[in-house]
Each structure stands twice: as C-alpha cells, then as structure tokens.
Amino acid sequence: MPYSNIRKLLRHGLLPQLAVFEAAARLGSFTRAGESLHMAQPTVSTQIKKLSDTLGLALFEQVGRRIHLTAAGRVLYDGCTEIFDTLSKIDNNLSHLRGLESGRLKLAVSTTGKYFAPRLLASFMARHPGVEVSLQIYNRQGLIERLTRNEDDLYIFANPPTDQEVVCQPILDNPLVVFARADHPLASQRGLPIESLVDEPFLMREAGSGTRMVAWEVFDRAGFEPSVRMELSTNEAVRQAILAGLGVSILSRYTLGLDTENPNLAVLDIHGFPVQRPWQFVYPVGKQISPSARAFMEMVRTEAKTMVQDHLGHEAGYNAGAR
C-alpha cells in the first residue's frame, strides 16, 4: 500500500488516539480533555499511553501539577493540526455532495452574543435537523485566540480584530449604553454630558473584553479616566453589581436579553450614547466556508433583523411608559 511506513499506526486506531491527544495538548489537562470529549480521565490517560507506546516516544511530561508537551509531543501536535484541517476540508467537500442532510456547524460568539445566538441556532436546526451544531462562548480575547487557531466555522464579534486578515459581514445592531440602578440620581435626567460620569463609581469588564475596550475608547475621547470601583468577568456579574448599587457601567443594550426588561435598571440618557458596535460574522480570509455555515449566514441575515426589530418595538413601548 502507499505510505506503508504508517501501516502500524493505522492498525492501532490512530485517529481516536490523536483526537484525545490533541484535546489534552490544547487544553493542558487530561481531565479537561476528558470533559470536552465526554470521556473519563483514566480513558484519556490510557489512549495517550497507547499512542505513546505506538510511537515509541513520550508525548507529555508532568511538572508539578501541570502537564507539558515533550519535543515529540510538539511535533505531533503540529501534525495533528494539519491532519484535522485536511480531514475538515474533506468533510466540507463531501458536504457539498450531501447537501444539508448532514454536516456540522461550529459557532463561537462573544459573551453578549449568547443572548441571541441560541435562538438563531434553534431556528437553523429546525430547518436542518441533520446538521451537528456546537456553540462556544468567549470574551473577545478568547474569540481572537480561537480565530487565530481556526478552530470554528464562524465567529460572531462585536469588535472584530484589526490585526488579522479576516472577512467581516455585519449582521445585527449592538447598541452599547450606560446602565445604572433605577433609583440612581441621574436616571431621571435627560441629555446629560458624558462628564456626568466623571465621579461615578464605574464597573468595568475584565481585560480582554470587547465591552471594556469600547468603554476605554469612550473615556479616552472624552479626555478623562473613569473611577473604576471593580472589575468583573461577566456581564451578569456587572448587572448584579449595578443592582447592588455598586456603580454604573457601559454594557450592550441586550445584556438584559431580548425578551424582558428589568424595572430595577435604567439606561442613562448620556450624550454620545448609544455607541454602535454591530455584531459581525468573522472568518479568516481564504477559509473554505462549509455549506452548513453558508446556509446559517444566509438565514441569520433575515432572522436576526426580524428578531431585533420585534424587540425594539417592545423596548420603545417600555421606555415610553417609563418616561
């Protein structure tokens, strides 16, 4: 047979073992690899030991409580990336022949995108039940890292990276506003200058967050720094801190979700807001878009706008009643 030098690898179930190895190397943990692959940790260890024995080389070494790739492990990990990329391309090409009766769609979105992405995926899956779908949620920095490694079919950013060659397609408005508790002294005032926020305790998202990046851009243009009281790692944590009276914050209008309003929160009427950072489909230049991903993008261009237009009508009525 061609490539007879790999015959022994094919006899030993190489692909399943490589999948386990790749997950462990990428996640830096046998336990986390097992969780991602729905395997018990001992099974992960066994698969990696079999692969190591077949290759005749140690692939990991343990220093303290952490595992690290050996030189052989690094070589194999680079090869895994090429192998899985090739297999992915083969599957995409076969999907063209299968249509959308099967296939897969891997979507990664920003933390705010979690408020609309699941319902869009639900609509897509109802139309194409044979497509296997996965959804990953990260802050901006996490999305950029996944994009760099080309781990997913599509990404949804509110602030796409500017230092990479990517294709960006706007799909949905994403207004960022200043939230405060409903009984905040500024909540009943209109047409406030941004300087009104100078002395307000500010709740800031963590480093790597797109919302944090926008907030600093706003304050830089205004010529002052906010008085940061606290940094928090999720929008929900920020929202709860606002409700606790700890300060104000810049967040996506849809941090509240698309269906409900919270009468205990207020959007401050600050000059220059809302700041628009539309959500966008993003993928690397030259990426071969699968039929599933392409069908999802086409559906979203219609579904997302309709969904938000319905919500905006509800929001307008709510705000008019509040005022």
ZAVEX-241336 format. One record per residue (C-alpha): y, x, z. Coordinates in steps of 0.5 Angstrom, whole numbers, plus 500, padded with zeros to 3 digits. Layout:
// ZAVEX-241336
YXZ ...
This chain:
// ZAVEX-241336
500500500 507502499 510505505 504507508 507511514 509505517 502501517 500503524 507499526 505493522 499493526 502493532 506487532 513491531 518485529 517481536 517488540 523490536 527484538 525485545 527492545 534490541 536485546 534490552 538495549 544491547 544487554 543493558 538490562 530488562 532482566 538479562 534481555 528476558 533471560 536471553 529471549 526466554 521471557 519473564 522480566 514483566 513481559 519484557 517491560 510490557 513489550 517495551 512499553 507498548 513499543 514506546 507508546 506506539 512510537 510516542 517516545 520514551 526509549 529508556 531512562 533509568 539512572 540508579 539501578 541501570 537503564 540507558 537509551 534515550 536519544 529516541 532509543 539510540 535512533 531506534 537501536 541503530 535502525 534495529 541493527 539495519 533491520 535485523 541485518 536486512 532480515 538476516 540477508 533475506 533469510 540467508 538468500 532463502 536458505 540457498 533455495 531451501 538447502 540445508 533442510 532448515 536455516 541457522 548457524 550462530 557460532 562464537 568461540 574462544 574459551 578454550 574452543 569450548 573443548 572441541 566446538 560442541 562435538 563438532 556442532 553435534 556432528 553437524 547437527 546429526 547431518 543437518 537436524 533441521 538447522 537451528 544452532 547456537 554456541 556462544 563462548 567468550 574470551 578474546 576481547 568478547 569475541 572481538 566485540 561480537 565480531 565488530 557488531 557482526 552478531 554471529 555467522 562464524 567465529 573461532 579465534 586462536 588469536 584473530 584481531 589484526 586491526 580489522 578487515 577479516 577473513 581467517 582460515 586455519 582449522 586446528 592446531 592449538 599448542 600452548 604449553 607450561 603447566 605445573 602440578 605433577 610434583 613440581 621440582 621442574 616436572 622431571 627435568 628436560 630441556 629447560 631454558 625459559 629463564 627457569 620460569 623467572 622465579 616461579 609464581 605465575 598464574 595469569 588469565 584476565 585482561 582480554 584473554 588471548 592466552 594472556 596476550 600470548 604469555 606476555 609475548 613469550 616473556 617479552 621475547 625472553 626479556 623478563 617479566 613473570 612474577 604474577 601471583 594471581 589473575 584468574 578469569 577462566 582456564 578452569 580456575 587456572 587449572 584448579 589454582 595449579 592443582 592447589 600448588 599456587 603456581 605455573 601457567 601457560 595454557 592451551 594443551 587442550 585445557 584438559 579437554 580432548 579425551 582425558 589426561 590429569 595425572 596430577 598435572 605436568 607439562 614442563 619441558 621448556 625451550 620454545 614450547 609449545 607455542 602454536 596459535 592455531 584455531 581459525 575460522 574468522 569472519 568480516 571481509 565481505 560477509 555473506 556466508 550462509 549455506 549452513 555456515 559454509 557447510 559447517 566450515 567444510 565439515 570442520 576441515 575434515 572432522 577437527 583434524 581427525 579428532 585431534 589426530 586421534 587425541 594426539 596418538 592417545 597423548 603420545 602414549 600417555 606422555 611416553 608412559 609418564 616418562 
